[in-house]
């Protein structure tokens, strides 16, 4: 029986060049999605899934991440003195949610390299990896299901999303076989960012993984791949074809709400969608959106 998972790794060392100049001095993970930074949604998701020991793999100019999840005594005292308890509660939400540790990656050599930096912290136990560009709606729990499947199958598990074939070149793509569960597939092969013509399927890997610790052994021997970086997809490909000692790789097919904050247009869409569904903002925002859309011309 696999040990219960309590640890998660959150890679956060990227430069965020798609959002320049906003990310020149501010980490892309701190860009606000409505009124919380994107990284807070990811941490909240991990905590909701029972993960309480989080390691953020960071890089240069990422101190704002540490500051956000730390206490700000002066601000708390000011809000308390004003009697603004609602804002005080919102400030305190990001403090004490979990035990958060930080490790600087140094050279940004790819997602696989970032995950490898967590080896000493994770040890020899299964763990989760959450990428900050993918926000999963709290109403559609994905990570909990992935953890259950990992414990059930004692294998590594990735999240899969069916995408339009024309978009598969943006993702890692999986070759799959059916299992006794229509939402779970066994992965027989993985390709990083294939062309639509060469992709094994339109099942795309999105930014949630629950991995056995053998992934570290594989990553240590994985040569740089696409883009000259050490690709996590390449390591998982090796694990998928060697189930005897790695447990193999399975995919949970996600059909819920996902918001991509790694692209400008999708980032804007995420803010609009989340804000329009909030009880405190939606009633005023939705009528305005309908009116505004009516003024647009093709």
C-alpha positions as CSV (number, residue, x, y, z in Angstrom):
1,X,0.0,0.0,0.0
2,X,1.5,3.4,-1.0
3,X,2.1,5.8,1.9
4,X,-0.4,8.7,2.3
5,X,0.7,11.7,0.4
6,X,1.4,14.9,2.3
7,X,4.0,16.7,0.1
8,X,3.7,18.9,-3.0
9,X,6.2,20.6,-5.2
10,X,5.3,23.9,-6.9
11,X,7.7,25.0,-9.6
12,X,7.8,28.8,-9.6
13,X,11.2,29.7,-11.2
14,X,9.9,30.9,-14.6
15,X,10.7,34.4,-15.9
16,X,7.2,35.1,-17.1
17,X,8.3,36.7,-20.3
18,X,4.8,36.5,-21.9
19,X,3.7,39.1,-19.4
20,X,6.4,41.7,-19.7
21,X,6.7,44.4,-18.7
22,X,4.4,43.5,-15.8
23,X,6.7,40.7,-14.7
24,X,9.9,42.7,-15.0
25,X,10.0,43.2,-11.2
26,X,7.1,41.1,-10.1
27,X,6.9,37.3,-10.3
28,X,4.3,36.1,-12.8
29,X,2.9,33.8,-10.0
30,X,1.9,37.0,-8.1
31,X,-0.2,38.4,-11.0
32,X,-3.7,38.9,-9.5
33,X,-6.6,36.7,-10.6
34,X,-9.5,38.9,-9.4
35,X,-8.2,39.7,-5.9
36,X,-5.8,36.9,-5.1
37,X,-2.4,36.1,-6.8
38,X,-2.5,33.1,-9.0
39,X,-0.1,31.2,-6.7
40,X,-2.6,31.4,-3.8
41,X,-5.2,29.4,-5.8
42,X,-2.6,26.7,-6.3
43,X,-1.7,26.5,-2.7
44,X,-5.3,26.4,-1.6
45,X,-5.9,23.5,-4.0
46,X,-3.0,21.6,-2.5
47,X,-4.2,22.2,1.0
48,X,-7.8,21.2,0.1
49,X,-6.4,17.9,-1.1
50,X,-4.7,17.2,2.2
51,X,-1.2,18.3,1.2
52,X,0.4,20.3,4.1
53,X,4.1,20.2,3.3
54,X,4.8,22.4,0.2
55,X,8.1,23.1,-1.5
56,X,8.2,26.1,-3.9
57,X,11.1,25.9,-6.4
58,X,11.9,29.5,-7.1
59,X,14.4,31.6,-8.9
60,X,15.7,35.2,-8.9
61,X,13.4,38.1,-8.0
62,X,10.8,35.7,-6.4
63,X,10.9,37.1,-2.9
64,X,7.4,38.4,-3.2
65,X,6.2,34.8,-3.1
66,X,7.7,34.3,0.4
67,X,6.4,37.7,1.5
68,X,2.9,36.9,0.4
69,X,2.7,33.7,2.5
70,X,4.3,35.4,5.5
71,X,2.7,37.5,8.2
72,X,2.7,41.3,7.9
73,X,2.2,42.4,11.5
74,X,2.0,46.1,10.7
75,X,-0.8,45.6,8.1
76,X,-2.7,43.2,10.4
77,X,-2.5,45.7,13.3
78,X,-3.7,48.6,11.1
79,X,-6.7,46.6,9.8
80,X,-7.6,45.4,13.3
81,X,-7.4,49.0,14.7
82,X,-9.7,50.1,11.9
83,X,-12.1,47.3,12.7
84,X,-11.8,46.1,9.1
85,X,-12.1,42.4,10.0
86,X,-13.1,41.2,6.6
87,X,-9.9,42.5,5.0
88,X,-8.0,41.2,8.0
89,X,-9.4,37.7,7.4
90,X,-8.5,37.9,3.7
91,X,-4.9,38.9,4.5
92,X,-4.6,36.1,7.0
93,X,-5.9,33.5,4.6
94,X,-2.5,33.1,3.0
95,X,-0.7,32.8,6.3
96,X,-0.5,29.4,8.0
97,X,-2.3,27.4,5.4
98,X,0.5,25.0,5.1
99,X,4.2,24.5,5.9
100,X,5.8,26.2,2.9
101,X,9.5,25.8,2.1
102,X,11.5,27.5,-0.6
103,X,14.4,26.3,-2.8
104,X,16.1,28.3,-5.5
105,X,16.6,26.4,-8.7
106,X,19.6,28.4,-9.9
107,X,19.9,27.6,-13.6
108,X,16.5,27.3,-15.2
109,X,17.0,24.0,-17.0
110,X,13.4,23.0,-17.4
111,X,10.5,21.5,-15.5
112,X,12.2,18.2,-15.0
113,X,15.2,19.9,-13.5
114,X,13.0,21.9,-11.2
115,X,11.3,18.8,-9.9
116,X,14.7,17.1,-9.4
117,X,15.6,19.9,-7.0
118,X,13.0,18.6,-4.6
119,X,14.6,15.2,-4.2
120,X,16.2,15.9,-0.8
121,X,13.0,17.4,0.6
122,X,10.6,14.8,-0.7
123,X,12.7,11.7,0.1
124,X,11.4,8.3,-1.0
125,X,7.7,8.8,-0.9
126,X,5.0,9.8,-3.4
127,X,4.4,13.5,-3.9
128,X,2.3,15.9,-6.0
129,X,3.5,18.5,-8.5
130,X,1.3,21.5,-9.2
131,X,2.1,24.0,-12.0
132,X,1.1,27.6,-11.3
133,X,-0.2,28.4,-14.8
134,X,-3.1,25.9,-14.5
135,X,-5.8,26.9,-12.0
136,X,-8.4,24.1,-11.3
137,X,-11.8,25.3,-10.1
138,X,-12.3,24.3,-6.5
139,X,-15.8,23.0,-7.4
140,X,-14.2,20.4,-9.6
141,X,-11.6,18.6,-7.4
142,X,-9.0,16.9,-9.5
143,X,-6.0,16.5,-7.2
144,X,-8.0,14.5,-4.6
145,X,-9.0,12.0,-7.3
146,X,-5.4,11.7,-8.6
147,X,-4.1,11.0,-5.1
148,X,-6.7,8.3,-4.6
149,X,-5.7,6.7,-7.9
150,X,-2.0,6.9,-7.0
151,X,-2.7,5.1,-3.7
152,X,-5.0,2.6,-5.3
153,X,-2.6,1.7,-8.2
154,X,0.8,2.5,-6.6
155,X,1.7,4.2,-9.8
156,X,2.5,7.7,-11.1
157,X,-0.6,9.7,-12.2
158,X,-0.9,12.7,-14.5
159,X,-3.9,14.9,-15.3
160,X,-5.1,14.7,-18.9
161,X,-7.4,17.0,-20.9
162,X,-8.9,16.3,-24.3
163,X,-8.0,19.2,-26.5
164,X,-8.6,20.2,-30.1
165,X,-6.0,18.3,-32.2
166,X,-4.8,21.7,-33.6
167,X,-3.8,22.7,-30.1
168,X,-1.9,19.5,-29.1
169,X,1.5,21.0,-30.1
170,X,1.2,23.2,-27.0
171,X,1.2,20.3,-24.6
172,X,2.7,16.9,-23.9
173,X,0.6,14.3,-25.5
174,X,-0.2,10.8,-24.2
175,X,-0.8,7.4,-25.9
176,X,-3.4,5.7,-23.8
177,X,-5.1,2.4,-23.2
178,X,-8.5,2.1,-21.5
179,X,-8.9,0.7,-17.9
180,X,-11.9,-0.5,-16.0
181,X,-12.7,3.2,-15.2
182,X,-13.8,5.5,-18.0
183,X,-12.0,8.4,-16.3
184,X,-8.7,6.6,-15.9
185,X,-6.4,5.5,-18.7
186,X,-3.1,3.7,-18.7
187,X,-0.4,5.7,-20.4
188,X,1.8,3.7,-22.8
189,X,3.8,6.6,-24.2
190,X,4.3,10.4,-24.0
191,X,5.6,13.0,-26.5
192,X,6.5,16.6,-25.6
193,X,4.7,19.1,-27.9
194,X,4.2,17.0,-31.0
195,X,2.7,18.2,-34.2
196,X,-0.9,17.4,-34.8
197,X,0.1,14.8,-37.4
198,X,2.5,13.0,-35.1
199,X,0.6,13.2,-31.9
200,X,-0.4,9.8,-30.4
201,X,-3.8,11.3,-29.3
202,X,-5.5,14.5,-28.4
203,X,-5.0,13.8,-24.6
204,X,-2.9,16.6,-23.3
205,X,-1.0,16.6,-20.0
206,X,-2.0,19.5,-17.9
207,X,-0.2,20.8,-14.8
208,X,-1.0,18.3,-12.1
209,X,1.0,15.2,-11.3
210,X,1.2,12.7,-8.5
211,X,4.5,10.9,-8.8
212,X,6.3,8.0,-7.3
213,X,9.8,8.9,-6.0
214,X,11.4,6.7,-8.7
215,X,10.9,9.8,-11.0
216,X,14.0,11.3,-9.3
217,X,16.2,8.4,-10.3
218,X,14.9,8.7,-13.9
219,X,15.3,12.5,-14.0
220,X,18.9,12.3,-12.8
221,X,19.7,10.3,-16.0
222,X,17.4,12.3,-18.4
223,X,19.3,14.3,-21.0
224,X,18.0,17.7,-22.1
225,X,15.2,17.3,-24.7
226,X,12.9,19.8,-26.5
227,X,14.1,23.3,-26.1
228,X,17.4,22.2,-24.6
229,X,15.7,21.6,-21.2
230,X,15.3,18.5,-19.0
231,X,11.7,17.6,-19.7
232,X,9.5,15.9,-17.1
233,X,7.5,14.4,-20.0
234,X,10.7,12.5,-21.1
235,X,11.2,11.0,-17.6
236,X,7.5,10.0,-17.5
237,X,7.9,8.3,-20.9
238,X,10.6,6.1,-19.5
239,X,8.5,5.3,-16.5
240,X,5.5,4.4,-18.6
241,X,7.4,1.8,-20.5
242,X,9.1,0.3,-17.4
243,X,6.2,-0.5,-15.1
244,X,8.0,-3.3,-13.3
245,X,10.1,-1.0,-11.2
246,X,8.3,2.4,-11.6
247,X,4.7,1.2,-11.2
248,X,3.8,2.7,-14.6
249,X,2.0,5.9,-15.4
250,X,-1.8,6.4,-15.4
251,X,-3.9,9.4,-16.5
252,X,-7.0,10.9,-14.9
253,X,-9.1,12.5,-17.6
254,X,-10.3,15.9,-16.3
255,X,-13.6,17.3,-17.6
256,X,-14.1,20.1,-15.2
257,X,-13.3,23.8,-15.2
258,X,-9.7,24.8,-15.8
259,X,-8.2,28.3,-16.2
260,X,-5.0,28.9,-18.0
261,X,-3.1,31.9,-16.6
262,X,0.0,31.3,-18.7
263,X,-1.3,33.1,-21.8
264,X,-2.5,36.7,-21.9
265,X,-5.9,36.0,-23.5
266,X,-6.6,33.0,-21.3
267,X,-5.5,35.0,-18.3
268,X,-8.1,37.7,-19.0
269,X,-10.7,35.0,-19.6
270,X,-9.9,33.4,-16.3
271,X,-10.4,36.7,-14.4
272,X,-13.7,37.4,-16.2
273,X,-15.1,33.9,-15.6
274,X,-14.1,33.7,-11.9
275,X,-15.3,37.3,-11.2
276,X,-18.6,36.8,-13.0
277,X,-19.4,33.7,-10.9
278,X,-18.6,35.3,-7.5
279,X,-21.5,36.3,-5.3
280,X,-20.0,39.6,-4.3
281,X,-19.1,40.7,-7.9
282,X,-21.2,38.7,-10.3
283,X,-24.6,40.4,-9.8
284,X,-23.1,43.7,-10.9
285,X,-20.5,42.4,-13.4
286,X,-22.8,40.1,-15.5
287,X,-25.3,42.8,-16.6
288,X,-22.4,45.1,-17.5
289,X,-20.7,42.3,-19.5
290,X,-23.9,41.7,-21.5
291,X,-24.3,45.4,-22.2
292,X,-20.6,45.7,-23.2
293,X,-20.7,42.7,-25.5
294,X,-23.7,44.2,-27.2
295,X,-21.7,47.2,-28.2
296,X,-18.9,45.2,-29.8
297,X,-18.6,44.9,-33.6
298,X,-16.9,42.0,-35.5
